Amino acid sequence: MEKKIRQQFQQYFGTDALVVAAPGRVNLIGEHTDYNEGFVLPGAIDKRIYIGIAKNNKKILHVYANQYQEDFCSSMDSIQPVTGWATYLLGMIFYLRQHTHELDGMDVWIDGDVPVGAGMSSSAAICSAFGLAVNELFGLRLSKMELALIGQKTEHHFANVKCGIMDQFASLHGKAEHVIKLDCRSLEYEYIPFHFPEYKIVLVNSMVSHSLAGSEYNIRRQQCEEGVAMLRKYYPGIHSLRDIDIEQLEKNKTNLPEIVYRRCHFVVKENKRLTEGCSLLTKGDLKGFGQLMYEAHNGLSRWYEVSCTESDFLVAHAKSLTGVVGARQMGGGFGGCTINIVKNDFIEIFTTNIQTAYQKEFSKTPEIYITQIEDGAKVLHGLHE
């Protein structure tokens, strides 16, 4: 792909390009824990956004997005949010400039195979790839963590998505055959081995849009904050649900509204599942980890109530199939993809079976994405090579 990007860049812009790639991500377990200062367990995947870039000695950002067949130009002197994919590049420039005033005009070519809207964080991959490319091109010497935080700011203020740090972090810090246990409070992290060559991570797209995700996400966040405020009466030192264990929560169950208790119960249990899951992966116990994925889905569906009929169907059906060790809804909820760990020998049967069953039940065919854990963002070709 690197040679293809360089050739296309040369044909379009007439010069050689620095080439960078940044991956999408999956999250094996740990949903709705990030804004509760808990843990997440993402990994970078083998689907990437590729960027070719070169200085153009003008005060112009000139971008061609090959996957959309769209051309975009902007003056470097008037950087502001726009509608669509280009806003991510503009946001990165805006915040990168706070670290340096040396950014001049540039030509940019974008391509990639991270599906848009499937929950693999294509937007974070764009921010990470472009941030790393600009960092390299202009010699800014920013760390990957700094680039991840700039990507998060871009999402917040140029795309109006109040995301956590997980997506950008995973795209930049990914490591082949490892997932990342990320502490969303301290941003400390450790690599957990995920070396299971006989298995692949298979995403099944429910083809249901996240129409409720935004409003319901905010409601869940408020309910968790309400729970913390009430529990603080009994445990003055707590800052978030991260600081509560299940025994403390159960002891004060009757002091909380039922709905608030249920939300808190899920988050506290999900953090515990993630910690247990890391221990199981370290021991090579993938089947034990898979059981925690099923438990997590049950929690998302029944306790946190962010699933939907289609996602519940996909997980239940996957659980009935040979070769599947674990499955759950992935992401904020109300549609999107389920994440499944499937033995290589059964992937073809799994795909046919689940597509047929889903088509029969909902009159639409889910898209299937077969992935594996790979390295994070990297420079593929420097300008002086």
Buried (B, 14 or more C-beta within 10 A) or exposed (E): EBEEBBEBBBEBBEEBBBBBBBBBBBBBBBBBBBBBBBBBBBBBBBBBBBBBBBBBEEEBBBBBBBBBEEEBEBEBEEBEBBEEBBBBBBBBBBBBBEBBEEBBBBBBBBBBBBBEBBBBBBBBBBBBBBBBBBBBBBEBEBEBBBBBBBBBBBBEBBBEBBBBBBBBBBBBBBBBBBBBBBBBBEEEBEBBBBEBEEBBBBBBBBBBEBEBBBEBBEBBBEBBBBBBEBBBEEEEEBEBBBBBEEEBBEEBEEEBEEEBBBBBBBBBBBBBBBBBBBEBBEEEEBEBBBBBBBBBBBBBBEBBBBBBEBBBBBBEBBBEBEBBBBBBBBBBBBBBBBBBBBBEEBBEEBBEBBBEBBEEEBEEEBBBBBBBBBBBBBBBBEBEE
